[in-house]
């Protein structure tokens, strides 16, 4: 069996009246989202982590520059580009900009200044990428509540488990 250690309490659970916490498995292989140190923004909620994790894994399913946008565990846009991570982000946002409001964005490449400037008026809950190039981090930090996390490529997990009622 796995052993988990409390990392920290989250801002709230799936709904604002519910409590939640992040636990990190001692047998976890490599670093991932659970070990990421947040650079900016309000504390992550349960939904922020759920969306960020789904987007992070979807983005890394591709070898080419890819951006995935997930809101309430539903894909709102996933796009790859031969040109740049900014082009992939623009294409992912174009898939469903209405549903993407408040969702989590993940990129499988470092966020460039060009990508950071594309935020415009679309509210984003958080962004996760392997890094933030040049002034991209400063540009994103100008958005008061935006959660900004750097995280390495996800470690390959052979087994995925999720708890549900009774098992």
N, C-alpha and C positions, 0 to 999 in steps of 0.2 A: 504494500500500500504506500501511497504517497503521504509525506508529511508536509504540512504547510505552516508558514510563519506569517503573522500579521505584519504587513508592510505599513499600511496606514488606513485610516477611516476616510471614506469618500464623502463628497459634499452631500449627496443623497443617493437613494437607491433608484430603482426603475421609475418610481414616482417620487415627487418631492417630500411626501410624508413618510417615506421609508428610509431606513438606515442601510448602509452598505459599507463594506470594507474590502480592501485588496489584500489577498494573501499570496505569498510567493512560495512555490514548491521548492523544497530543498533539493529535489532530484531534477530540477529544471536544467535542460541542456542549453548552455550559452545564455547570453543576455537577450532580452526581448522587450516588448512593450511594458511588462510588469516591472522591469528594472530601469526603465527610462527615467531620467531626471528632467522634470518639466522646466523649461527655460522661462516661460512667461504665461500669464493668464490666470484666470480663476481656477480653483482646484477642480480636478476632474470628477465627474459623477459616474455612476454605474453605466449610464447610457453613453457617455463620452468614451469610456473604455471599451464597451461592446462595439460601438461604431468604429472606433479607431482600430481595434483588433481585426475586424472583418475587412476594413479597407486596406490595412497593412498587408494582410495575407493575400488579398486579391491583387494588389499592385505587384507583389513579388511573385505572382504566378506567371509573370511575363518577363522575357529577357530584354525587350526593347523598353525605352522610357515609357513609364505607365503611371497614370493617376487614377485612383479609385475614390469615389465619393459615396458614402453610406450614411443613411439616416434611419434611425430606429431599425437597424439590422436589414434594411432594404437597399439594394444598389440603386443609386440615382444616376450614376454615370461611371463608366470605366472606359478609358481610352488609352491607346498606345500611339506613339509617334516615331517616325524615323528621324524627325528634325530635332526636337528638344522636349524637355520636361514641361516647359511653358506651353508648347503646342498640345501636348497630351492633356494638360490641365484645362486648357481652353475647350478642347473637344469633349472632355468628361463633363464639364459644366454645361455644355450645350445640350447634353442628353436630356436632362430634366432639371432646369434651374429652379423651378418652383419647389419640387420635392427636396432638392438639395439644401434648402434653407436650414441652417443650424446643424448640418451633418458633419461627419468627420471626413477629412481629406487625407489620403496617404499617397506618397510619391516614392517610387523605387530608385530615385536619383536625388541628389542634393537639390534643394529648392534654390532657384536662381532669382535674381532681382526681377527679371521679366515675369516669372511666375508669381512672385509676391505682389507685384503691381496689378495683377489681373483680378484681385479680390473684389474691387469695386464696391458696390453696395450689398453684395451677397453676404449675409451673416453666416459665419462658419463657426462651429463649436470647437474644432481643434484641427491641427495639422501635424502630421507625423512624417518624418523623412530621415534619411541617413545623415543629413547635414543641411546647413543653411549657408549658401555661398555669398561672399561679399557683403553687401548691405541688406540682403534678404531678411536676415534675422531682425535687424533694426526696423525694417519696414513692417514686418508682421507684428513686432512688439508695440507698434503705434496703436494697434487695436487692443484696447484695454482688456477685454475678456477672452480673447482668443488664446486657447491652450496651444502652446508650441512645444513639441517634443522631438528630440533627436533619438533615433534608435537604429541599431544595426540591422542588417538583413536577418529575418527570422530564422531561428535554428529549425532544421527539419524535425518535426515531431512525427513519430511513427504511430502514436495513438493519440486521439483527441477524445477527451471526456467532458461531459457536461452533466451537472446534477439536474434531476427533475424530481417530481413528487414520488417518493418511494424508491428511488434508485439513482 
